[in-house]
Structure formats: structure tokens, C-alpha cells
């Protein structure tokens, strides 16, 4: 079974509903990546790692709106 961009988008939106916490979202994305890395497309890997990188510093942070827009683009 493949883990799709739509799957990640849906889960990201669910996580955002729990609150906007950069550390929690970054670590959730890393756990998601590790869990599904063998069943994702390389392009989705890059998107997930973009969320993972948010923990590395303010220059990598995405706002809550940017994350929601990212999820919306993934479902389009």
C-alpha cells in the first residue's frame, strides 16, 4: 500500500487541528516519514522533510497558514 500526498495532507490537517506547535509538528512529520518511507514517492519525501526541518530554526518554519496551504496543494 502506498502512502500518498493526500494521506499526508489529511493527517497534517488533523495535526494542525490539535494546535500549531512547530516542535510537535516537526516530530510528527519525522515519525510519519520513518513509518512510511518505503511507500512514498520521492517528491512526497521532500514535502515531508520540509515540515521536519521546521524544528531546525526560524528560517525553516512554516506558518500555520502556510502548512494549511501546503496540505491543500497536496490534495489538488
Secondary structure, 3 states (H helix, E strand, C coil): CCCCHHHHHHHHHHHHHCCCCHHHHHHHHHHHHHHHHHHCCHHHHHHHHHHHHHHHCHHHCCCHHHHHHHHHHHHC
